[in-house]
Amino acid sequence: MASTSVSAGENHGLHAGNGSGQLIRVILADTQAIFRAGLRKIFALEDDIRVVGQAETLSQTQSAVTKFSADVLIFEAALAHNPVEIVAELLRQSPQLKIVVVTPGSDEQLTLDLFRRGAHGILSREVEPEILVDCLRKVASGEPWLESQAIHWVMEAYRGHTLRPSGARPKVQLTPKETLIVSCVTQGMKNKEIAVRVGTTEQVVKNYLRKVYDKLGVADRLELALYCLSHHVVDGVKPPPVPAVQPGEAVSAPSARAAGAATSSASTTSANPSISNASLPGPTAPEKLS
């Protein structure tokens, strides 16, 4: 697709109704030129929204995300054979990017999978213009956006303790170190305490957990703990004890706190692990618009 420049006169200043005083930069990725043109006309009426790039293929979309500085990507699900994995890949590529996925219609499993893998907003193609603009502003401010039916699906899935049927998850083998770290998570430990227990740093623990999330297809600590408990991943695995301090050895603040916590809770630990941090919920050149 040839590059196209658009006059800056389409957007003037900031929209007073937004209240954030921040320009929302958008990339449009859709297979239909008429749909992209329609969105550009809608956003041209909003002074706080500016389209900075557009793409009509997956390769152009991936290039646009790298090339253009944007806050939100409006991504048509039909651009990819597996839009769920592409959304996760784009978020790994640009963690700060917010992604709104446009679906051809209501699809429960697709909605749950997209939401689980990090999509910030999910809309059907028939969305009204004013709702789309509202969605864009909410997502840009850090809030998730789901239509009413999608909210119902997510809540039902959350009550069922999973955002994907357990049978659809691949069977994987965790390494001994990963298993130890996961066992600590199911006991409700924070990353700092886990690092003390396994003799590493907090950053290394975070790196291990990201790998485990990808292996098991979970999104956060809650899903990880629920998955491991329901699939007996860490049955019989005891978290490492707090390392003993040798005579004359200085005790670091994290170690001292962890040791104190372990001493105070040793007599009250039950067979049922607790879960912490439970909360509900990533070719041809793309066009540049200025």
Kinemage of the C-alpha trace (Angstrom):
@kinemage 1
@onewidth
@group {chain A} dominant
@subgroup {mainchain}
@vectorlist {calphas} color= white
{ca met a 1} P 0.000 0.000 0.000
{ca ala a 2} L 1.385 3.394 -0.880
{ca ser a 3} L 2.020 5.871 1.867
{ca thr a 4} L -0.688 8.453 2.318
{ca ser a 5} L -0.390 11.763 4.129
{ca val a 6} L -3.377 13.380 5.761
{ca ser a 7} L -3.557 17.057 6.604
{ca ala a 8} L -3.145 17.934 10.260
{ca gly a 9} L -6.282 20.029 9.920
{ca glu a 10} L -8.402 16.943 10.686
{ca asn a 11} L -7.502 17.294 14.353
{ca his a 12} L -7.253 20.612 16.181
{ca gly a 13} L -6.015 20.782 19.759
{ca leu a 14} L -7.572 18.623 22.466
{ca his a 15} L -11.143 17.592 23.071
{ca ala a 16} L -12.498 19.405 26.104
{ca gly a 17} L -14.888 16.575 26.941
{ca asn a 18} L -12.098 14.055 27.391
{ca gly a 19} L -10.867 15.672 30.561
{ca ser a 20} L -7.483 13.980 30.403
{ca gly a 21} L -5.765 16.646 28.279
{ca gln a 22} L -4.014 13.866 26.376
{ca leu a 23} L -3.974 13.104 22.663
{ca ile a 24} L -4.891 9.514 21.818
{ca arg a 25} L -2.774 8.220 18.923
{ca val a 26} L -4.378 5.375 16.988
{ca ile a 27} L -3.301 2.783 14.421
{ca leu a 28} L -6.106 1.338 12.270
{ca ala a 29} L -5.548 -2.252 11.118
{ca asp a 30} L -8.389 -3.588 8.997
{ca thr a 31} L -8.708 -5.482 5.737
{ca gln a 32} L -11.402 -3.155 4.365
{ca ala a 33} L -10.333 0.274 3.111
{ca ile a 34} L -13.896 1.575 3.403
{ca phe a 35} L -14.032 0.621 7.084
{ca arg a 36} L -10.728 2.363 7.777
{ca ala a 37} L -11.930 5.455 5.904
{ca gly a 38} L -15.132 5.461 7.954
{ca leu a 39} L -13.190 5.276 11.210
{ca arg a 40} L -10.928 8.121 10.118
{ca lys a 41} L -13.950 10.313 9.441
{ca ile a 42} L -15.394 9.466 12.858
{ca phe a 43} L -12.149 10.225 14.670
{ca ala a 44} L -11.572 13.426 12.664
{ca leu a 45} L -14.532 14.916 14.554
{ca glu a 46} L -12.816 14.241 17.889
{ca asp a 47} L -10.027 16.659 18.744
{ca asp a 48} L -8.378 14.278 21.224
{ca ile a 49} L -8.043 11.355 18.789
{ca arg a 50} L -5.543 11.234 15.936
{ca val a 51} L -4.931 8.384 13.497
{ca val a 52} L -1.160 8.076 13.071
{ca gly a 53} L -1.034 4.983 10.854
{ca gln a 54} L -3.070 2.308 9.137
{ca ala a 55} L -2.563 -1.203 7.763
{ca glu a 56} L -4.569 -3.701 5.739
{ca thr a 57} L -2.475 -6.858 6.290
{ca leu a 58} L -0.970 -8.604 9.291
{ca ser a 59} L 2.602 -7.887 8.189
{ca gln a 60} L 1.764 -4.196 7.780
{ca thr a 61} L 0.192 -4.194 11.231
{ca gln a 62} L 3.296 -5.681 12.832
{ca ser a 63} L 5.437 -3.138 11.022
{ca ala a 64} L 3.154 -0.248 12.019
{ca val a 65} L 3.286 -1.182 15.704
{ca thr a 66} L 7.083 -1.012 15.542
{ca lys a 67} L 7.318 2.064 13.333
{ca phe a 68} L 4.651 4.401 14.687
{ca ser a 69} L 4.248 5.735 18.203
{ca ala a 70} L 0.658 4.914 19.135
{ca asp a 71} L -1.477 4.481 22.242
{ca val a 72} L -4.189 2.231 20.792
{ca leu a 73} L -4.284 -0.317 17.990
{ca ile a 74} L -7.692 -1.086 16.492
{ca phe a 75} L -7.155 -4.602 15.171
{ca glu a 76} L -9.541 -6.596 12.991
{ca ala a 77} L -9.608 -10.224 14.151
{ca ala a 78} L -9.876 -11.402 10.523
{ca leu a 79} L -6.361 -10.098 9.825
{ca ala a 80} L -4.880 -13.220 11.431
{ca his a 81} L -5.639 -16.924 11.251
{ca asn a 82} L -5.084 -17.027 15.011
{ca pro a 83} L -5.879 -13.522 16.310
{ca val a 84} L -5.472 -14.605 19.944
{ca glu a 85} L -1.805 -15.487 19.520
{ca ile a 86} L -1.161 -12.409 17.376
{ca val a 87} L -2.595 -10.144 20.075
{ca ala a 88} L -0.306 -11.762 22.646
{ca glu a 89} L 2.658 -11.383 20.277
{ca leu a 90} L 1.923 -7.712 19.586
{ca leu a 91} L 1.697 -7.017 23.312
{ca arg a 92} L 5.031 -8.723 23.902
{ca gln a 93} L 6.437 -6.576 21.119
{ca ser a 94} L 4.914 -3.344 22.499
{ca pro a 95} L 3.797 -3.802 26.141
{ca gln a 96} L 2.604 -0.200 26.419
{ca leu a 97} L 0.169 -0.563 23.496
{ca lys a 98} L -3.567 -0.953 24.139
{ca ile a 99} L -5.340 -3.262 21.682
{ca val a 100} L -9.023 -3.069 20.739
{ca val a 101} L -10.063 -6.114 18.706
{ca val a 102} L -12.918 -5.819 16.211
{ca thr a 103} L -14.713 -9.155 15.753
{ca pro a 104} L -17.132 -10.078 12.958
{ca gly a 105} L -19.846 -10.980 15.469
{ca ser a 106} L -20.504 -12.418 18.923
{ca asp a 107} L -18.170 -15.322 19.673
{ca glu a 108} L -17.908 -16.453 23.288
{ca gln a 109} L -14.726 -18.531 23.078
{ca leu a 110} L -12.900 -15.969 20.931
{ca thr a 111} L -13.888 -13.214 23.359
{ca leu a 112} L -12.655 -15.163 26.395
{ca asp a 113} L -9.390 -16.125 24.701
{ca leu a 114} L -8.706 -12.562 23.538
{ca phe a 115} L -9.450 -11.131 26.969
{ca arg a 116} L -7.282 -13.754 28.658
{ca arg a 117} L -4.322 -13.018 26.387
{ca gly a 118} L -4.403 -9.288 27.031
{ca ala a 119} L -6.844 -7.555 24.648
{ca his a 120} L -7.956 -4.310 26.294
{ca gly a 121} L -11.204 -3.955 24.382
{ca ile a 122} L -13.392 -6.223 22.230
{ca leu a 123} L -16.079 -4.867 19.908
{ca ser a 124} L -18.301 -6.276 17.197
{ca arg a 125} L -18.054 -4.746 13.723
{ca glu a 126} L -21.561 -3.297 13.956
{ca val a 127} L -20.644 -1.000 16.861
{ca glu a 128} L -22.147 2.484 16.854
{ca pro a 129} L -19.659 5.349 16.248
{ca glu a 130} L -20.259 7.034 19.600
{ca ile a 131} L -19.710 3.734 21.434
{ca leu a 132} L -16.473 3.162 19.533
{ca val a 133} L -15.199 6.611 20.515
{ca asp a 134} L -16.171 5.996 24.144
{ca cys a 135} L -14.398 2.626 24.024
{ca leu a 136} L -11.259 4.230 22.646
{ca arg a 137} L -11.102 6.810 25.414
{ca lys a 138} L -11.729 4.251 28.150
{ca val a 139} L -9.080 1.889 26.834
{ca ala a 140} L -6.554 4.706 26.377
{ca ser a 141} L -7.062 5.664 30.033
{ca gly a 142} L -6.286 2.104 31.112
{ca glu a 143} L -9.789 0.691 31.558
{ca pro a 144} L -10.952 -2.551 29.882
{ca trp a 145} L -13.908 -2.411 27.492
{ca leu a 146} L -16.353 -5.232 26.856
{ca glu a 147} L -19.874 -5.226 25.478
{ca ser a 148} L -22.632 -6.397 27.844
{ca gln a 149} L -22.787 -9.938 26.468
{ca ala a 150} L -19.006 -10.270 26.678
{ca ile a 151} L -19.049 -9.100 30.314
{ca his a 152} L -21.524 -11.878 31.074
{ca trp a 153} L -19.272 -14.454 29.413
{ca val a 154} L -16.196 -13.277 31.304
{ca met a 155} L -18.011 -13.277 34.649
{ca glu a 156} L -19.351 -16.780 34.074
{ca ala a 157} L -15.896 -18.003 33.077
{ca tyr a 158} L -14.361 -16.340 36.124
{ca arg a 159} L -16.879 -18.003 38.407
{ca gly a 160} L -15.853 -21.282 36.795
{ca his a 161} L -12.228 -20.468 37.733
{ca thr a 162} L -10.930 -20.442 34.192
{ca leu a 163} L -11.024 -18.382 31.012
{ca arg a 164} L -10.460 -21.462 28.881
{ca pro a 165} L -11.784 -25.021 29.188
{ca ser a 166} L -9.187 -27.087 31.030
{ca gly a 167} L -9.184 -29.728 28.324
{ca ala a 168} L -8.004 -27.146 25.779
{ca arg a 169} L -4.805 -26.379 27.696
{ca pro a 170} L -1.736 -28.260 26.562
{ca lys a 171} L -0.094 -30.694 28.953
{ca val a 172} L 3.343 -29.359 29.762
{ca gln a 173} L 6.210 -30.307 32.015
{ca leu a 174} L 7.617 -27.725 34.411
{ca thr a 175} L 11.284 -27.729 35.341
{ca pro a 176} L 12.198 -28.411 38.995
{ca lys a 177} L 12.941 -24.706 39.562
{ca glu a 178} L 9.656 -23.658 37.956
{ca thr a 179} L 7.795 -26.185 40.090
{ca leu a 180} L 9.339 -24.806 43.283
{ca ile a 181} L 8.420 -21.245 42.335
{ca val a 182} L 4.867 -22.242 41.410
{ca ser a 183} L 4.469 -24.087 44.719
{ca cys a 184} L 5.377 -20.842 46.490
{ca val a 185} L 2.788 -18.934 44.434
{ca thr a 186} L 0.060 -21.399 45.439
{ca gln a 187} L 1.022 -20.764 49.073
{ca gly a 188} L 0.321 -17.045 48.590
{ca met a 189} L 3.934 -15.848 48.653
{ca lys a 190} L 5.064 -12.611 47.049
{ca asn a 191} L 7.960 -12.532 44.565
{ca lys a 192} L 10.330 -11.098 47.185
{ca glu a 193} L 9.704 -13.951 49.606
{ca ile a 194} L 9.919 -16.519 46.814
{ca ala a 195} L 13.314 -15.130 45.829
{ca val a 196} L 14.565 -15.635 49.396
{ca arg a 197} L 13.195 -19.171 49.508
{ca val a 198} L 14.744 -20.373 46.250
{ca gly a 199} L 17.967 -18.392 46.589
{ca thr a 200} L 17.672 -16.005 43.651
{ca thr a 201} L 16.575 -12.452 42.869
{ca glu a 202} L 13.087 -11.007 42.564
{ca gln a 203} L 13.663 -10.233 38.871
{ca val a 204} L 14.643 -13.845 38.159
{ca val a 205} L 11.425 -15.000 39.842
{ca lys a 206} L 9.427 -12.648 37.579
{ca asn a 207} L 11.220 -14.066 34.525
{ca tyr a 208} L 10.427 -17.626 35.571
{ca leu a 209} L 6.770 -16.773 36.140
{ca arg a 210} L 6.449 -15.220 32.673
{ca lys a 211} L 7.779 -18.449 31.168
{ca val a 212} L 5.362 -20.507 33.253
{ca tyr a 213} L 2.432 -18.293 32.197
{ca asp a 214} L 3.297 -18.933 28.541
{ca lys a 215} L 3.763 -22.671 29.104
{ca leu a 216} L 0.441 -23.158 30.871
{ca gly a 217} L -1.528 -20.559 28.920
{ca val a 218} L -2.516 -18.500 31.963
{ca ala a 219} L -2.578 -14.739 32.365
{ca asp a 220} L -1.800 -14.022 36.015
{ca arg a 221} L -1.079 -15.448 39.482
{ca leu a 222} L -4.722 -16.238 40.157
{ca glu a 223} L -5.146 -18.290 36.998
{ca leu a 224} L -1.785 -19.960 37.627
{ca ala a 225} L -2.729 -21.005 41.150
{ca leu a 226} L -6.186 -22.216 40.128
{ca tyr a 227} L -4.769 -24.168 37.196
{ca cys a 228} L -2.061 -25.824 39.291
{ca leu a 229} L -4.462 -26.755 42.053
{ca ser a 230} L -7.124 -28.164 39.725
{ca his a 231} L -4.526 -30.121 37.689
{ca his a 232} L -2.481 -31.238 40.733
{ca val a 233} L 0.671 -29.706 39.262
{ca val a 234} L 2.381 -29.152 42.614
{ca asp a 235} L 0.848 -31.952 44.673
{ca gly a 236} L 3.438 -33.213 47.132
{ca val a 237} L 5.823 -30.336 46.402
{ca lys a 238} L 6.757 -28.351 49.490
{ca pro a 239} L 8.034 -24.780 49.154
{ca pro a 240} L 11.719 -24.430 50.102
{ca pro a 241} L 12.278 -23.368 53.727
{ca val a 242} L 13.638 -19.979 54.641
{ca pro a 243} L 17.445 -20.328 54.471
{ca ala a 244} L 19.143 -20.440 57.852
{ca val a 245} L 21.447 -17.571 58.749
{ca gln a 246} L 24.979 -18.623 59.607
{ca pro a 247} L 26.574 -17.221 62.820
{ca gly a 248} L 27.996 -13.779 62.131
{ca glu a 249} L 26.190 -13.476 58.794
{ca ala a 250} L 24.208 -10.305 58.245
{ca val a 251} L 20.507 -10.750 57.605
{ca ser a 252} L 19.093 -8.686 54.755
{ca ala a 253} L 15.811 -6.886 55.295
{ca pro a 254} L 13.857 -9.108 52.884
{ca ser a 255} L 15.280 -12.261 54.498
{ca ala a 256} L 14.468 -11.048 57.992
{ca arg a 257} L 10.901 -10.220 57.025
{ca ala a 258} L 10.454 -13.555 55.284
{ca ala a 259} L 11.883 -15.430 58.275
{ca gly a 260} L 9.592 -13.562 60.650
{ca ala a 261} L 6.591 -14.296 58.470
{ca ala a 262} L 7.488 -17.969 58.278
{ca thr a 263} L 7.911 -18.229 62.060
{ca ser a 264} L 4.597 -16.560 62.827
{ca ser a 265} L 2.657 -18.678 60.347
{ca ala a 266} L 4.335 -22.071 60.920
{ca ser a 267} L 1.677 -23.254 63.359
{ca thr a 268} L -1.288 -22.075 61.294
{ca thr a 269} L -0.446 -23.401 57.820
{ca ser a 270} L -3.291 -25.611 56.589
{ca ala a 271} L -3.559 -28.191 53.837
{ca asn a 272} L -5.510 -25.786 51.662
{ca pro a 273} L -3.171 -23.178 50.111
{ca ser a 274} L -4.195 -19.539 49.967
{ca ile a 275} L -4.062 -17.428 46.853
{ca ser a 276} L -2.888 -13.848 46.922
{ca asn a 277} L -3.237 -11.023 44.425
{ca ala a 278} L -6.503 -12.464 43.135
{ca ser a 279} L -8.058 -10.029 40.738
{ca leu a 280} L -10.161 -10.075 37.591
{ca pro a 281} L -9.503 -8.804 34.960
{ca gly a 282} P -0.736 -7.834 25.366
{ca pro a 283} P 6.347 -6.951 3.504
{ca thr a 284} L 4.781 -3.726 2.411
{ca ala a 285} L 5.067 -0.658 4.548
{ca pro a 286} L 2.026 0.543 6.530
{ca glu a 287} L 0.582 3.940 5.815
{ca lys a 288} L 1.598 6.894 7.918
{ca leu a 289} L -0.882 9.631 8.698
{ca ser a 290} L 0.152 13.004 10.037
